[in-house]
Amino acid sequence: MTERWMPSNKTELIAAIKKEWDLLIELAESLSDEQMTQPDAGGWSPKDNLAHLAEWLNILLGYHMDKKPAHEVIGISKEQLPEWDFEKINPLLFDKNKNLSREEMWTKLNQAYGQVAARLESISYEDLLQPRHADDPEKRPILLWVLGDTSEHFLEHRETIERGLKEK
């Protein structure tokens, strides 16, 4: 098992996020409208992947950092999401965003990224090292969720988009 990279300070964190963001956006901006909406073998287009990232940036802020109920952050009823479950959340997010235009998706993604970037600029690195859940026996820091929903997630979906483009 490989060890997970952790930044040693906020400057490293911001640089890692920006690097993966820039690579993702460079790829996405290079795609034609046809490529942007062409689904891969899993049924997701690049536009779907980018809308998914926008949603998870909002989840990072609302659910993980502000500790609001997940269903409120996602914009669904509590009955649709009685508990935290990726297997239920991702299809709900896909359905919520599948009909967005390219322009609507860009607006949503850029707004979400801007909000996360502003929040990270305003928070101390020490605060990011605090446990996400007070009752977490592992005392996992919120920084893990920040990385998971930003740089790591950007890389994952950039690679997914690149693989999808190679399938064509």
C-alpha atoms as one frame of an Amber mdcrd trajectory, in Angstrom:
protein
   0.000   0.000   0.000   1.366   3.395  -0.926   1.405   6.149   1.635  -0.799
   9.129   0.966   0.980  12.417   0.283   0.224  15.130   2.804   1.291  18.748
   2.424   3.437  20.087   5.226   1.875  23.558   5.072  -0.878  25.554   3.438
   1.391  26.815   0.652   2.068  23.226  -0.455  -1.633  22.407  -0.215  -2.708
  25.371  -2.340   0.041  24.631  -4.892  -1.038  20.974  -5.214  -4.685  21.943
  -5.659  -3.863  24.643  -8.212  -1.588  22.313 -10.185  -4.274  19.640 -10.574
  -6.967  22.262 -11.217  -4.915  23.868 -13.982  -4.246  20.497 -15.653  -7.933
  19.582 -15.473  -9.092  22.912 -16.890  -6.471  22.847 -19.645  -7.772  19.454
 -20.760 -11.424  20.454 -20.504 -10.947  23.694 -22.424  -9.264  21.778 -25.242
 -12.372  19.658 -25.861 -14.865  20.373 -28.604 -18.568  20.557 -27.746 -18.950
  17.069 -29.212 -16.108  15.654 -27.114 -17.425  17.387 -24.003 -20.758  15.568
 -24.252 -19.558  12.164 -25.526 -20.081   9.512 -22.833 -17.310   7.071 -21.986
 -17.777   3.329 -21.415 -19.174   4.103 -17.957 -21.782   6.471 -19.389 -20.209
   9.726 -18.181 -19.148  12.512 -20.506 -16.365  14.969 -19.645 -19.116  17.485
 -18.860 -20.636  14.990 -16.404 -17.255  14.507 -14.734 -16.774  18.260 -14.359
 -20.282  18.802 -12.981 -19.594  15.987 -10.521 -16.464  17.810  -9.341 -18.456
  21.010  -8.839 -20.925  19.138  -6.648 -18.155  17.595  -4.554 -16.505  20.971
  -4.066 -19.831  22.188  -2.698 -20.059  19.073  -0.506 -16.564  19.780   0.805
 -17.640  23.256   1.882 -21.163  22.589   3.086 -21.008  19.097   4.509 -17.400
  18.539   5.527 -16.322  22.036   6.530 -19.582  23.699   7.593 -21.082  20.422
   8.874 -24.507  20.998   7.312 -26.697  17.941   6.678 -25.650  16.190   3.460
 -29.118  16.202   1.930 -29.343  19.989   2.372 -25.963  20.558   0.746 -26.841
  18.289  -2.171 -30.286  19.850  -2.517 -32.430  16.762  -2.059 -34.901  15.527
   0.538 -33.758  13.690   3.644 -35.772  10.694   2.419 -33.619  10.504  -0.724
 -30.460  10.361   1.397 -31.184   9.074   4.900 -27.474   8.332   5.466 -24.080
   9.149   3.935 -23.658   6.694   1.054 -21.471   7.289  -2.024 -23.376   4.613
  -3.933 -26.535   6.701  -3.563 -24.986  10.180  -3.729 -23.113   9.925  -7.033
 -26.117   8.744  -9.109 -28.235  11.514  -7.539 -25.605  14.083  -8.492 -25.364
  12.665 -12.010 -29.140  12.910 -12.505 -29.203  16.408 -11.040 -26.619  17.694
 -13.534 -27.011  15.577 -16.674 -28.976  18.240 -18.548 -26.704  21.190 -17.756
 -25.351  23.024 -20.767 -21.605  23.370 -21.134 -21.902  27.010 -20.058 -24.002
  26.170 -16.990 -21.522  23.477 -15.992 -18.564  25.906 -16.372 -20.344  28.497
 -14.244 -21.137  25.961 -11.540 -17.608  24.516 -11.539 -15.837  27.876 -11.481
 -18.087  29.221  -8.722 -17.524  26.145  -6.574 -13.757  26.212  -7.122 -13.638
  29.931  -6.331 -15.521  29.398  -3.077 -13.241  26.549  -2.016 -10.109  28.532
  -2.921 -11.355  31.533  -0.931 -12.192  29.359   2.079  -8.796  27.699   2.014
  -7.083  31.094   1.851  -9.017  32.213   4.928  -8.396  29.156   7.107  -5.193
  28.301   8.929  -3.257  25.146   8.221  -3.644  24.249  11.905  -7.439  24.369
  11.502  -7.141  21.972   8.550  -5.333  19.533  10.822  -8.283  19.386  13.239
 -10.410  16.213  13.173 -13.341  16.254  10.749 -15.518  14.435  13.310 -15.094
  15.083  17.035 -15.914  11.439  17.781 -13.551   9.977  15.151 -11.323   7.465
  16.982  -8.664   7.948  14.270  -8.824  11.759  14.620  -8.612  12.148  10.815
  -8.070  15.799   9.912 -10.387  17.782   7.636  -7.306  18.118   5.416  -7.946
  14.551   4.186 -11.345  15.584   2.858  -9.887  18.746   1.366  -7.330  16.710
  -0.570  -9.890  14.072  -1.487 -12.359  16.574  -2.914  -9.799  18.827  -4.624
  -6.388  17.798  -5.962  -6.921  14.043  -5.690 -10.413  14.270  -7.182  -9.257
  16.579  -9.988  -6.515  14.093 -10.898  -8.897  11.128 -10.765 -11.437  12.747
 -13.082  -8.827  14.179 -15.445  -7.485  10.658 -15.894 -11.039   9.351 -16.356
 -11.695  11.942 -19.072  -8.386  11.133 -20.781  -9.207   7.405 -20.774 -12.651
   8.115 -22.180 -11.174  10.158 -25.004  -8.795   7.311 -25.886 -11.744   4.911
 -26.178 -12.980   6.844 -29.185
